[in-house]
Amino acid sequence: MARPLDRCVNRLLHLAFLGALAFGLLLASSAVVVSPAHAADAAFTQFIASLWPEAKAAGVSRETFDRETRSLEPDYKLPDLILPGRPKTGAPAQAEFVQVPADYIREASIARLAAEGQRLMQKYRPSLDAIEKRFGVPATVVLAIWGRETDYGRYSLPYDTLRVVATQAYVGRRKDQYRTEFILALKILGEGAVTRKEMRSSWAGATGYTQFLPSEYYKHGVDLDGDGRVDIWHSVPDALASAAQQLVNKGWQPGVRWAYEVQAPANADCTMGVPEVTKPISQWLRAGFVPVRGQKLSAAEQAQSASLLQPEGSYGPAFLTTPNYFVIKEYNFSDLYVLFVGHLADRMTSPQPFATPWSASKQLRSADVEAMQQQLTKIGLYKDKLDGKAGMQTRAALGAYQKQAGLKVDCWPSEAVLRAMNGQR
């Protein structure tokens, strides 16, 4: 039988054990509360607060800064972020870079948007006339940009612009760029051009009818309706005029088409389809390139400088692209984007589709195209970005490789070319 002293000692030991257990549970619960996510959010809040001096220097009031950042939280689900402990991710695979032309430039979509564009051309005729007179950009081109970017304003952009640019400034791959975009987004809100609720954007922070980053809003924004503010979210005249101003600021040449569709001769060298190879259109014509549907080009048109574009290599339509083609490409760096916008603009005044149909080509996975680019770089045929996108430079380099390897030269990233490259490694 235990003695009273022993029982007392045992009870004290038991109480001490319970106390230690309770303290351990308290520590465990504290560890749950103070999670890495919360710590990261605290660091995010501190980062945002550190930007106040820059915001103040840009003209943002303390009231605006405090109001808009008070409950601001990062969105770690966005693409193109660099997060500790997670694999590095790039931008999402945009349709412009992973779809074949037939899928991206669908006839049904073009026909629908062209019909709506014709209606809108009448509705906004005075504003569009003013844009053409002031900027030298055709009404059809700015309407086509609006149609491609947000389906003439019908597409609801999914993200809070300020949250996007703040997150990208904090943990994005392009922190310095988005630091500026964040400051300028605050400036836009402080000036009352748009409310925070209505300032929606893409995952990359482009906002408004014609998809401008905040910095582009200040570089190219135009108050065409004369109400004293630039409003690309509600004012169609302002949005379209701003799109025209952006094109002009990037080198738009009045009176010059974006491109001419041509029939390429059988002996055409697809490796010449790069921006660096330019000739007067008259020289392309003498080399056997023929404008489709018997189109006759004036002497002024034939004197224009142009590059060859074969979006599907030797398959599908071919184009002679003018400097204005590359100006539109500055809006969105994709050949398919420019082809969509340019063709949509043409369809608002002509019902005819491309004269040569797109082929039934297949697009390789981005990883396979990037593997091709790596091999082409290794053998000295490619010097551009390793991005998995089959753009002009990649297609031309593939054509050069096909010549060296004795393969059919079509400048298209096919499984056959990939197998040939894999066999030589």
C-alpha positions as a Markdown table, in Angstrom:
| # | Residue | x | y | z |
|---|---|---|---|---|
| 1 | Met | 0.0 | 0.0 | 0.0 |
| 2 | Ala | 1.4 | 3.4 | -1.0 |
| 3 | Arg | 2.3 | 5.7 | 1.8 |
| 4 | Pro | 0.7 | 9.2 | 2.0 |
| 5 | Leu | 4.0 | 10.9 | 1.0 |
| 6 | Asp | 4.3 | 8.6 | -2.1 |
| 7 | Arg | 0.8 | 9.4 | -3.1 |
| 8 | Cys | 1.5 | 13.1 | -2.8 |
| 9 | Val | 4.6 | 12.9 | -4.9 |
| 10 | Asn | 2.8 | 10.8 | -7.6 |
| 11 | Arg | 0.0 | 13.4 | -7.7 |
| 12 | Leu | 2.5 | 16.2 | -8.2 |
| 13 | Leu | 4.3 | 14.3 | -10.9 |
| 14 | His | 0.9 | 13.7 | -12.6 |
| 15 | Leu | 0.0 | 17.4 | -12.5 |
| 16 | Ala | 3.4 | 18.3 | -13.9 |
| 17 | Phe | 2.9 | 15.9 | -16.8 |
| 18 | Leu | -0.6 | 17.3 | -17.5 |
| 19 | Gly | 0.9 | 20.8 | -17.4 |
| 20 | Ala | 3.6 | 19.9 | -19.8 |
| 21 | Leu | 1.1 | 18.2 | -22.1 |
| 22 | Ala | -1.1 | 21.3 | -22.1 |
| 23 | Phe | 1.9 | 23.5 | -22.8 |
| 24 | Gly | 2.9 | 21.3 | -25.7 |
| 25 | Leu | -0.6 | 21.4 | -27.2 |
| 26 | Leu | -0.6 | 25.2 | -26.9 |
| 27 | Leu | 2.7 | 25.4 | -28.8 |
| 28 | Ala | 1.3 | 23.0 | -31.4 |
| 29 | Ser | -1.8 | 25.2 | -31.8 |
| 30 | Ser | 0.3 | 28.3 | -32.1 |
| 31 | Ala | 2.4 | 26.7 | -34.8 |
| 32 | Val | -0.8 | 26.1 | -36.8 |
| 33 | Val | -1.9 | 29.7 | -36.4 |
| 34 | Val | 1.5 | 31.1 | -37.3 |
| 35 | Ser | 1.6 | 29.3 | -40.6 |
| 36 | Pro | 4.0 | 30.1 | -43.5 |
| 37 | Ala | 1.1 | 31.5 | -45.5 |
| 38 | His | 0.3 | 34.0 | -42.7 |
| 39 | Ala | 3.9 | 34.8 | -42.4 |
| 40 | Ala | 4.2 | 35.4 | -46.1 |
| 41 | Asp | 1.1 | 37.6 | -46.0 |
| 42 | Ala | 2.6 | 39.6 | -43.2 |
| 43 | Ala | 5.7 | 40.1 | -45.4 |
| 44 | Phe | 3.4 | 41.0 | -48.3 |
| 45 | Thr | 1.7 | 43.7 | -46.2 |
| 46 | Gln | 5.2 | 45.0 | -45.1 |
| 47 | Phe | 6.3 | 45.0 | -48.8 |
| 48 | Ile | 3.2 | 47.0 | -49.9 |
| 49 | Ala | 3.7 | 49.5 | -47.0 |
| 50 | Ser | 7.3 | 50.0 | -48.2 |
| 51 | Leu | 6.0 | 51.3 | -51.6 |
| 52 | Trp | 4.4 | 54.4 | -50.1 |
| 53 | Pro | 7.3 | 56.8 | -50.8 |
| 54 | Glu | 7.2 | 55.8 | -54.5 |
| 55 | Ala | 3.4 | 56.1 | -54.6 |
| 56 | Lys | 3.6 | 59.6 | -53.0 |
| 57 | Ala | 6.3 | 60.7 | -55.5 |
| 58 | Ala | 3.9 | 59.5 | -58.3 |
| 59 | Gly | 1.1 | 61.7 | -57.0 |
| 60 | Val | -0.9 | 59.1 | -55.0 |
| 61 | Ser | -2.5 | 60.6 | -51.9 |
| 62 | Arg | -2.1 | 59.0 | -48.5 |
| 63 | Glu | -5.8 | 58.6 | -48.3 |
| 64 | Thr | -5.9 | 56.6 | -51.6 |
| 65 | Phe | -2.9 | 54.5 | -50.6 |
| 66 | Asp | -4.4 | 53.6 | -47.2 |
| 67 | Arg | -7.9 | 52.9 | -48.6 |
| 68 | Glu | -6.8 | 50.7 | -51.4 |
| 69 | Thr | -4.1 | 48.7 | -49.6 |
| 70 | Arg | -5.8 | 48.3 | -46.2 |
| 71 | Ser | -7.2 | 44.9 | -46.9 |
| 72 | Leu | -5.1 | 44.0 | -49.9 |
| 73 | Glu | -4.0 | 40.3 | -50.1 |
| 74 | Pro | -1.8 | 38.5 | -52.6 |
| 75 | Asp | -3.3 | 36.0 | -55.0 |
| 76 | Tyr | -0.8 | 33.1 | -55.0 |
| 77 | Lys | -2.9 | 31.2 | -57.6 |
| 78 | Leu | -1.9 | 33.6 | -60.4 |
| 79 | Pro | 0.5 | 32.2 | -63.0 |
| 80 | Asp | 4.0 | 33.6 | -63.7 |
| 81 | Leu | 5.0 | 33.7 | -60.0 |
| 82 | Ile | 8.1 | 32.6 | -58.2 |
| 83 | Leu | 7.1 | 31.1 | -54.8 |
| 84 | Pro | 9.4 | 29.5 | -52.3 |
| 85 | Gly | 9.0 | 25.8 | -52.1 |
| 86 | Arg | 7.0 | 25.6 | -55.3 |
| 87 | Pro | 8.2 | 24.8 | -58.8 |
| 88 | Lys | 8.8 | 27.9 | -61.0 |
| 89 | Thr | 5.9 | 28.6 | -63.3 |
| 90 | Gly | 5.7 | 30.6 | -66.4 |
| 91 | Ala | 2.8 | 32.4 | -68.1 |
| 92 | Pro | -0.1 | 30.2 | -69.0 |
| 93 | Ala | -0.2 | 28.7 | -72.5 |
| 94 | Gln | -2.0 | 31.4 | -74.4 |
| 95 | Ala | -4.1 | 30.2 | -77.3 |
| 96 | Glu | -2.0 | 32.4 | -79.6 |
| 97 | Phe | 1.0 | 30.2 | -79.0 |
| 98 | Val | -0.4 | 26.7 | -78.6 |
| 99 | Gln | -3.2 | 26.5 | -81.2 |
| 100 | Val | -2.8 | 25.9 | -84.9 |
| 101 | Pro | -4.2 | 28.7 | -87.1 |
| 102 | Ala | -7.4 | 26.8 | -88.0 |
| 103 | Asp | -8.3 | 26.5 | -84.3 |
| 104 | Tyr | -7.4 | 30.1 | -83.4 |
| 105 | Ile | -8.8 | 31.9 | -86.4 |
| 106 | Arg | -12.1 | 30.1 | -86.6 |
| 107 | Glu | -14.4 | 31.1 | -89.4 |
| 108 | Ala | -17.5 | 31.1 | -87.1 |
| 109 | Ser | -15.8 | 33.5 | -84.7 |
| 110 | Ile | -14.5 | 35.8 | -87.4 |
| 111 | Ala | -17.9 | 35.9 | -89.1 |
| 112 | Arg | -19.8 | 36.7 | -85.9 |
| 113 | Leu | -17.3 | 39.4 | -84.8 |
| 114 | Ala | -17.2 | 41.0 | -88.3 |
| 115 | Ala | -21.0 | 41.3 | -88.3 |
| 116 | Glu | -21.0 | 42.9 | -84.9 |
| 117 | Gly | -18.2 | 45.1 | -86.0 |
| 118 | Gln | -20.2 | 46.4 | -89.0 |
| 119 | Arg | -23.1 | 47.3 | -86.6 |
| 120 | Leu | -20.7 | 49.1 | -84.2 |
| 121 | Met | -19.1 | 50.9 | -87.1 |
| 122 | Gln | -22.4 | 52.6 | -87.8 |
| 123 | Lys | -23.2 | 53.2 | -84.1 |
| 124 | Tyr | -19.9 | 54.9 | -83.4 |
| 125 | Arg | -19.4 | 56.4 | -86.8 |
| 126 | Pro | -18.6 | 60.0 | -85.7 |
| 127 | Ser | -16.0 | 58.8 | -83.2 |
| 128 | Leu | -14.5 | 56.4 | -85.6 |
| 129 | Asp | -14.3 | 59.1 | -88.3 |
| 130 | Ala | -12.5 | 61.4 | -85.8 |
| 131 | Ile | -10.1 | 58.6 | -85.0 |
| 132 | Glu | -9.2 | 57.9 | -88.6 |
| 133 | Lys | -8.7 | 61.6 | -89.3 |
| 134 | Arg | -6.6 | 62.2 | -86.2 |
| 135 | Phe | -4.5 | 59.1 | -86.1 |
| 136 | Gly | -4.6 | 57.6 | -89.6 |
| 137 | Val | -5.7 | 54.2 | -88.2 |
| 138 | Pro | -8.7 | 52.6 | -89.9 |
| 139 | Ala | -11.9 | 52.2 | -87.9 |
| 140 | Thr | -11.9 | 48.5 | -88.7 |
| 141 | Val | -8.5 | 48.0 | -87.1 |
| 142 | Val | -9.4 | 49.5 | -83.7 |
| 143 | Leu | -12.8 | 47.7 | -83.8 |
| 144 | Ala | -11.0 | 44.5 | -84.5 |
| 145 | Ile | -8.7 | 45.0 | -81.5 |
| 146 | Trp | -11.7 | 45.7 | -79.3 |
| 147 | Gly | -13.4 | 42.5 | -80.6 |
| 148 | Arg | -10.4 | 40.3 | -80.1 |
| 149 | Glu | -9.5 | 41.7 | -76.6 |
| 150 | Thr | -12.9 | 41.7 | -74.9 |
| 151 | Asp | -15.5 | 40.6 | -77.5 |
| 152 | Tyr | -16.6 | 44.3 | -77.8 |
| 153 | Gly | -16.8 | 44.6 | -74.0 |
| 154 | Arg | -19.0 | 41.5 | -73.5 |
| 155 | Tyr | -16.2 | 39.5 | -71.9 |
| 156 | Ser | -16.0 | 40.1 | -68.1 |
| 157 | Leu | -12.4 | 40.3 | -67.0 |
| 158 | Pro | -11.9 | 37.9 | -64.0 |
| 159 | Tyr | -9.4 | 39.6 | -61.8 |
| 160 | Asp | -9.0 | 42.6 | -59.4 |
| 161 | Thr | -6.3 | 44.7 | -61.2 |
| 162 | Leu | -4.7 | 46.1 | -58.1 |
| 163 | Arg | -4.4 | 42.7 | -56.5 |
| 164 | Val | -2.9 | 41.2 | -59.6 |
| 165 | Val | -0.2 | 43.9 | -60.1 |
| 166 | Ala | 0.6 | 43.9 | -56.3 |
| 167 | Thr | 1.1 | 40.1 | -56.3 |
| 168 | Gln | 3.2 | 40.3 | -59.5 |
| 169 | Ala | 5.3 | 43.1 | -58.0 |
| 170 | Tyr | 5.8 | 41.0 | -54.8 |
| 171 | Val | 6.6 | 37.4 | -56.2 |
| 172 | Gly | 6.2 | 37.7 | -60.0 |
| 173 | Arg | 9.0 | 37.0 | -62.5 |
| 174 | Arg | 8.9 | 40.7 | -63.6 |
| 175 | Lys | 8.9 | 42.4 | -60.2 |
| 176 | Asp | 10.3 | 45.7 | -61.3 |
| 177 | Gln | 7.8 | 46.2 | -64.1 |
| 178 | Tyr | 4.9 | 45.4 | -61.9 |
| 179 | Arg | 6.1 | 47.6 | -59.1 |
| 180 | Thr | 5.5 | 50.5 | -61.5 |
| 181 | Glu | 2.2 | 49.0 | -62.7 |
| 182 | Phe | 1.1 | 48.8 | -59.0 |
| 183 | Ile | 1.9 | 52.5 | -58.4 |
| 184 | Leu | 0.2 | 53.6 | -61.5 |
| 185 | Ala | -2.9 | 51.5 | -60.8 |
| 186 | Leu | -3.2 | 53.3 | -57.4 |
| 187 | Lys | -2.8 | 56.6 | -59.3 |
| 188 | Ile | -5.7 | 55.7 | -61.7 |
| 189 | Leu | -7.9 | 54.8 | -58.7 |
| 190 | Gly | -6.9 | 58.0 | -56.9 |
| 191 | Glu | -7.8 | 60.1 | -59.9 |
| 192 | Gly | -11.3 | 58.6 | -60.0 |
| 193 | Ala | -11.1 | 57.4 | -63.6 |
| 194 | Val | -12.7 | 54.0 | -62.5 |
| 195 | Thr | -13.7 | 52.4 | -59.3 |
| 196 | Arg | -11.8 | 49.5 | -57.8 |
| 197 | Lys | -14.8 | 47.2 | -58.4 |
| 198 | Glu | -14.9 | 48.0 | -62.1 |
| 199 | Met | -11.2 | 47.9 | -62.6 |
| 200 | Arg | -11.0 | 44.3 | -63.6 |
| 201 | Ser | -8.2 | 42.7 | -65.6 |
| 202 | Ser | -6.6 | 39.6 | -67.1 |
| 203 | Trp | -4.2 | 37.6 | -65.0 |
| 204 | Ala | -1.4 | 39.9 | -66.2 |
| 205 | Gly | -3.1 | 43.1 | -65.2 |
| 206 | Ala | -4.4 | 44.4 | -68.6 |
| 207 | Thr | -7.6 | 46.2 | -68.1 |
| 208 | Gly | -10.3 | 48.0 | -70.0 |
| 209 | Tyr | -12.1 | 47.4 | -73.3 |
| 210 | Thr | -8.9 | 47.3 | -75.2 |
| 211 | Gln | -6.7 | 45.7 | -72.5 |
| 212 | Phe | -4.1 | 48.2 | -71.3 |
| 213 | Leu | -1.7 | 47.9 | -68.5 |
| 214 | Pro | -1.7 | 50.9 | -66.1 |
| 215 | Ser | 1.5 | 52.2 | -67.7 |
| 216 | Glu | 0.0 | 52.0 | -71.2 |
| 217 | Tyr | -3.1 | 53.9 | -69.9 |
| 218 | Tyr | -0.8 | 56.8 | -69.1 |
| 219 | Lys | 1.4 | 56.5 | -72.2 |
| 220 | His | -1.4 | 56.1 | -74.8 |
| 221 | Gly | -4.7 | 57.1 | -73.1 |
| 222 | Val | -7.0 | 59.6 | -75.1 |
| 223 | Asp | -10.0 | 61.5 | -73.9 |
| 224 | Leu | -11.9 | 61.5 | -77.2 |
| 225 | Asp | -15.4 | 62.1 | -75.8 |
| 226 | Gly | -14.2 | 65.3 | -74.1 |
| 227 | Asp | -15.5 | 64.6 | -70.6 |
| 228 | Gly | -12.2 | 65.6 | -69.0 |
| 229 | Arg | -10.9 | 62.1 | -68.2 |
| 230 | Val | -9.6 | 59.0 | -70.0 |
| 231 | Asp | -12.1 | 56.2 | -69.5 |
| 232 | Ile | -11.2 | 52.9 | -71.3 |
| 233 | Trp | -13.6 | 51.0 | -69.1 |
| 234 | His | -16.9 | 52.6 | -70.1 |
| 235 | Ser | -16.3 | 55.1 | -73.0 |
| 236 | Val | -16.0 | 53.3 | -76.3 |
| 237 | Pro | -14.6 | 56.5 | -78.0 |
| 238 | Asp | -11.9 | 56.8 | -75.4 |
| 239 | Ala | -10.9 | 53.1 | -75.6 |
| 240 | Leu | -10.8 | 53.0 | -79.4 |
| 241 | Ala | -8.9 | 56.3 | -79.6 |
| 242 | Ser | -6.4 | 55.0 | -77.0 |
| 243 | Ala | -5.9 | 51.9 | -79.0 |
| 244 | Ala | -5.2 | 54.0 | -82.1 |
| 245 | Gln | -2.8 | 56.2 | -80.2 |
| 246 | Gln | -0.9 | 53.2 | -79.0 |
| 247 | Leu | -0.5 | 52.0 | -82.6 |
| 248 | Val | 0.7 | 55.4 | -83.7 |
| 249 | Asn | 3.1 | 55.6 | -80.8 |
| 250 | Lys | 4.6 | 52.3 | -81.9 |
| 251 | Gly | 5.0 | 53.4 | -85.5 |
| 252 | Trp | 1.7 | 53.0 | -87.4 |
| 253 | Gln | 2.0 | 54.2 | -91.0 |
| 254 | Pro | -1.3 | 55.8 | -92.4 |
| 255 | Gly | -2.5 | 54.4 | -95.7 |
| 256 | Val | -0.6 | 51.2 | -95.4 |
| 257 | Arg | -2.3 | 47.8 | -95.2 |
| 258 | Trp | -1.3 | 45.3 | -92.5 |
| 259 | Ala | -0.6 | 42.5 | -95.0 |
| 260 | Tyr | -1.4 | 41.1 | -98.4 |
| 261 | Glu | -2.4 | 37.4 | -98.8 |
| 262 | Val | -0.4 | 35.9 | -101.7 |
| 263 | Gln | 0.0 | 32.5 | -103.4 |
| 264 | Ala | 3.6 | 31.4 | -102.9 |
| 265 | Pro | 5.5 | 29.8 | -105.8 |
| 266 | Ala | 6.3 | 26.1 | -105.6 |
| 267 | Asn | 10.0 | 26.9 | -105.1 |
| 268 | Ala | 9.5 | 29.4 | -102.3 |
| 269 | Asp | 12.1 | 29.2 | -99.6 |
| 270 | Cys | 10.2 | 29.2 | -96.3 |
| 271 | Thr | 13.4 | 30.0 | -94.4 |
| 272 | Met | 13.1 | 33.5 | -95.7 |
| 273 | Gly | 10.0 | 34.1 | -93.6 |
| 274 | Val | 11.6 | 36.3 | -90.9 |
| 275 | Pro | 11.3 | 40.0 | -90.2 |
| 276 | Glu | 14.9 | 40.6 | -91.1 |
| 277 | Val | 14.4 | 39.6 | -94.7 |
| 278 | Thr | 12.5 | 42.5 | -96.3 |
| 279 | Lys | 12.1 | 43.5 | -100.0 |
| 280 | Pro | 9.9 | 45.9 | -101.9 |
| 281 | Ile | 6.6 | 44.1 | -102.7 |
| 282 | Ser | 7.5 | 44.4 | -106.4 |
| 283 | Gln | 10.5 | 42.1 | -105.9 |
| 284 | Trp | 8.4 | 39.5 | -104.2 |
| 285 | Leu | 6.0 | 39.6 | -107.1 |
| 286 | Arg | 8.9 | 39.2 | -109.6 |
| 287 | Ala | 10.0 | 36.2 | -107.5 |
| 288 | Gly | 6.6 | 34.5 | -108.2 |
| 289 | Phe | 4.5 | 35.5 | -105.3 |
| 290 | Val | 1.0 | 36.3 | -106.6 |
| 291 | Pro | -1.7 | 38.4 | -104.8 |
| 292 | Val | -4.8 | 36.2 | -104.3 |
| 293 | Arg | -8.0 | 36.6 | -106.3 |
| 294 | Gly | -6.3 | 38.6 | -109.0 |
| 295 | Gln | -5.8 | 41.6 | -106.8 |
| 296 | Lys | -3.9 | 44.4 | -108.5 |
| 297 | Leu | -1.5 | 46.4 | -106.4 |
| 298 | Ser | -0.7 | 50.1 | -107.2 |
| 299 | Ala | 2.8 | 51.4 | -107.8 |
| 300 | Ala | 2.8 | 52.9 | -104.3 |
| 301 | Glu | 1.8 | 49.5 | -102.8 |
| 302 | Gln | 4.5 | 47.6 | -104.8 |
| 303 | Ala | 7.1 | 50.1 | -103.5 |
| 304 | Gln | 6.3 | 49.2 | -99.9 |
| 305 | Ser | 8.7 | 47.0 | -97.9 |
| 306 | Ala | 7.4 | 43.7 | -96.9 |
| 307 | Ser | 8.4 | 40.4 | -95.2 |
| 308 | Leu | 7.2 | 36.9 | -96.0 |
| 309 | Leu | 5.0 | 35.2 | -93.4 |
| 310 | Gln | 4.0 | 31.5 | -93.7 |
| 311 | Pro | 2.2 | 30.8 | -90.4 |
| 312 | Glu | 2.1 | 27.0 | -91.1 |
| 313 | Gly | 5.4 | 26.8 | -92.9 |
| 314 | Ser | 4.9 | 25.7 | -96.5 |
| 315 | Tyr | 1.3 | 24.8 | -95.7 |
| 316 | Gly | -1.8 | 27.1 | -95.6 |
| 317 | Pro | -1.9 | 30.8 | -96.6 |
| 318 | Ala | 1.1 | 33.0 | -97.2 |
| 319 | Phe | 1.3 | 36.7 | -96.6 |
| 320 | Leu | 3.5 | 39.7 | -97.4 |
| 321 | Thr | 3.6 | 41.7 | -94.2 |
| 322 | Thr | 4.1 | 45.4 | -94.1 |
| 323 | Pro | 5.6 | 47.4 | -91.2 |
| 324 | Asn | 2.0 | 47.9 | -89.8 |
| 325 | Tyr | 1.8 | 44.2 | -89.3 |
| 326 | Phe | 4.6 | 44.4 | -86.8 |
| 327 | Val | 3.1 | 47.5 | -85.2 |
| 328 | Ile | -0.1 | 45.4 | -84.4 |
| 329 | Lys | 2.3 | 42.6 | -83.2 |
| 330 | Glu | 3.6 | 45.1 | -80.6 |
| 331 | Tyr | 0.0 | 45.1 | -79.1 |
| 332 | Asn | 0.3 | 41.3 | -78.7 |
| 333 | Phe | 3.5 | 39.5 | -79.7 |
| 334 | Ser | 1.8 | 36.7 | -81.7 |
| 335 | Asp | 1.5 | 36.1 | -85.4 |
| 336 | Leu | -1.9 | 34.5 | -84.9 |
| 337 | Tyr | -3.1 | 37.5 | -82.9 |
| 338 | Val | -2.2 | 39.9 | -85.8 |
| 339 | Leu | -3.7 | 37.6 | -88.4 |
| 340 | Phe | -6.9 | 37.4 | -86.4 |
| 341 | Val | -7.1 | 41.2 | -85.9 |
| 342 | Gly | -6.1 | 42.0 | -89.5 |
| 343 | His | -8.4 | 39.5 | -91.0 |
| 344 | Leu | -11.3 | 40.6 | -88.8 |
| 345 | Ala | -10.7 | 44.2 | -89.8 |
| 346 | Asp | -10.8 | 43.1 | -93.5 |
| 347 | Arg | -14.0 | 41.1 | -93.0 |
| 348 | Met | -15.8 | 44.2 | -91.8 |
| 349 | Thr | -15.7 | 45.5 | -95.3 |
| 350 | Ser | -15.4 | 42.3 | -97.4 |
| 351 | Pro | -17.1 | 38.9 | -96.8 |
| 352 | Gln | -14.3 | 36.9 | -98.2 |
| 353 | Pro | -12.3 | 34.5 | -96.0 |
| 354 | Phe | -8.6 | 33.7 | -96.7 |
| 355 | Ala | -8.2 | 32.5 | -100.3 |
| 356 | Thr | -6.0 | 29.6 | -99.2 |
| 357 | Pro | -7.5 | 27.5 | -96.4 |
| 358 | Trp | -5.5 | 26.5 | -93.3 |
| 359 | Ser | -4.1 | 23.0 | -93.4 |
| 360 | Ala | -4.8 | 20.2 | -91.0 |
| 361 | Ser | -1.5 | 20.7 | -89.3 |
| 362 | Lys | -0.9 | 19.6 | -85.7 |
| 363 | Gln | 0.8 | 21.6 | -83.0 |
| 364 | Leu | 3.5 | 19.8 | -81.0 |
| 365 | Arg | 3.5 | 20.2 | -77.2 |
| 366 | Ser | 5.4 | 23.3 | -76.1 |
| 367 | Ala | 7.9 | 21.1 | -74.3 |
| 368 | Asp | 8.7 | 19.4 | -77.7 |
| 369 | Val | 9.1 | 22.7 | -79.5 |
| 370 | Glu | 11.4 | 24.0 | -76.7 |
| 371 | Ala | 13.5 | 20.8 | -77.1 |
| 372 | Met | 13.7 | 21.6 | -80.8 |
| 373 | Gln | 14.8 | 25.1 | -80.0 |
| 374 | Gln | 17.5 | 23.8 | -77.6 |
| 375 | Gln | 18.9 | 21.5 | -80.3 |
| 376 | Leu | 18.7 | 24.2 | -82.9 |
| 377 | Thr | 20.6 | 26.6 | -80.5 |
| 378 | Lys | 23.2 | 23.9 | -79.9 |
| 379 | Ile | 24.0 | 23.5 | -83.6 |
| 380 | Gly | 24.0 | 27.3 | -84.2 |
| 381 | Leu | 20.8 | 27.7 | -86.2 |
| 382 | Tyr | 18.7 | 29.5 | -83.6 |
| 383 | Lys | 19.5 | 32.5 | -81.4 |
| 384 | Asp | 16.1 | 33.5 | -80.0 |
| 385 | Lys | 14.3 | 32.7 | -76.8 |
| 386 | Leu | 13.7 | 29.1 | -75.6 |
| 387 | Asp | 10.0 | 29.5 | -75.1 |
| 388 | Gly | 8.3 | 26.5 | -76.8 |
| 389 | Lys | 6.6 | 28.7 | -79.3 |
| 390 | Ala | 6.8 | 28.0 | -83.0 |
| 391 | Gly | 7.2 | 31.6 | -84.1 |
| 392 | Met | 8.9 | 33.1 | -87.2 |
| 393 | Gln | 12.5 | 32.6 | -86.0 |
| 394 | Thr | 11.8 | 29.0 | -84.9 |
| 395 | Arg | 10.1 | 28.0 | -88.1 |
| 396 | Ala | 13.0 | 29.5 | -90.2 |
| 397 | Ala | 15.6 | 27.7 | -88.1 |
| 398 | Leu | 13.7 | 24.4 | -88.5 |
| 399 | Gly | 13.8 | 25.0 | -92.3 |
| 400 | Ala | 17.5 | 25.5 | -92.1 |
| 401 | Tyr | 17.9 | 22.3 | -90.1 |
| 402 | Gln | 15.8 | 20.4 | -92.6 |
| 403 | Lys | 18.1 | 21.6 | -95.4 |
| 404 | Gln | 21.2 | 20.4 | -93.5 |
| 405 | Ala | 19.6 | 17.0 | -92.6 |
| 406 | Gly | 18.3 | 16.3 | -96.1 |
| 407 | Leu | 14.7 | 16.4 | -94.9 |
| 408 | Lys | 11.6 | 17.8 | -96.6 |
| 409 | Val | 11.9 | 21.6 | -96.1 |
| 410 | Asp | 8.5 | 22.9 | -94.8 |
| 411 | Cys | 9.6 | 25.0 | -91.8 |
| 412 | Trp | 7.0 | 23.3 | -89.5 |
| 413 | Pro | 7.7 | 21.6 | -86.1 |
| 414 | Ser | 6.5 | 18.1 | -86.8 |
| 415 | Glu | 6.9 | 14.8 | -85.0 |
| 416 | Ala | 9.1 | 13.6 | -87.9 |
| 417 | Val | 11.6 | 16.5 | -87.5 |
| 418 | Leu | 11.6 | 15.9 | -83.7 |
| 419 | Arg | 12.4 | 12.2 | -84.2 |
| 420 | Ala | 15.2 | 13.1 | -86.6 |
| 421 | Met | 16.7 | 15.5 | -84.0 |
| 422 | Asn | 16.4 | 13.0 | -81.2 |
| 423 | Gly | 18.2 | 10.4 | -83.4 |
| 424 | Gln | 21.2 | 12.8 | -83.8 |
| 425 | Arg | 21.7 | 13.6 | -80.1 |
